[in-house]
Amino acid sequence: MKNKENNFLSAVLYIHNNEKTIKQFIENLNIVFCENFKKYEIICVNDCSEDKSAEIIRETAKNAGEGAVVLINTGFYQGIESSMIAGVDFASGDFVFEFDSIAIDYDINLIMDVYNFCISGCDIVGASSKVKQRKTSRIFYFLFNNYSKMQYKIQTESFRILSRRAINRINQMSITIPYRKAIYANCGLKYDNISYESKSVAASKHTVKSSYRKGLAFDSFIIFTNIAYKISIIFTVLMMTFLVFFGVYTLVIYLSEKPIEGWTTTMSLLTIGFFGMFGVLSIVIKYLSVIVSLIFKKTKYVIRNIEKL
């Protein structure tokens, strides 16, 4: 008989229109967890799917074996960050897996490799494919890692595991978590990563809406990096340069006692100056809108109902 782990394990799955892959994924997880853990739970966060994902989860849960399957249905589309936070908040495991995507392009035993790496001395461990990332992702992570003051650099991850200590630390650091990976990389606990060779290119790897991903990326830049600050400094310097030039120009015209000339040039300078001023104001307004949204407007998540299957 194989000795099973005494640690209670939770797995949180993000579900959004995954009817084609969710059944196989839960069955694979159940095989790994059943072989290695005495107690475990699989938490499926159904982010307002428009297909039969919820029905398939209910049907699959009937043959889940010893593990408990929990289905969390959001009230409306929350996006991956709020949905996963809801699942982690509900999880009661000593260690919690986060599966942002349920597309499997790795050996299923990698899950246990990540777990064993975590209990050897890490509080957060991610698993990343060695396959070259999309160009937009490479640009995002390059800029983010270079312009943010994070303890660890972040990258695309297929899934990760968190210890209960890491979850408690993160909840103490921030009431609202706008971007989990950034908080994880800066929580002060050891964060490591395992790279793996992809078996195949998984279909439907990302089910997150494109508009949501772009908004999340922009907000993350504003909150966690100093890019906006540097842009505002550049605009300010340009404005000051134009103002100095305009002042010198005006002084020369005044001292030379010549009629006012260069109307087109003056108006052009004024236009550029005001453009720069409004550019700075737009960045300041974005900062304020994000702060207000995080503190006052944005709830962590909205749950319609929870089903213990």
Secondary structure, 3 states (H helix, E strand, C coil): CCCCECCCEEEEEEECCCCCCHHHHHHHHHHHHHHHECCEEEEEEECCCCCCHHHHHHHHHCCCCCCEEEEEEECCCCCHHHHHHHHHHHCCCCEEEEECCCCCCCCCCHHHHHHHHHHCCCCEEEEEECCCCCHHHHHHHHHHHHHECCCCCCCCCCEEEEEHHHHHHHHHHCCCCCCHHHHHHCCCCCEEEEEECCCCCCCCCCCCCHHHHHHHHHHHHHHHECHHHHHHHHHHHHHHHHHHHHHHHHHHHHHCCCCCCCHHHHHHHHHHHHHHHHHHHHHHHHHHHHHHHHHHHCCCCCEEEEEEC
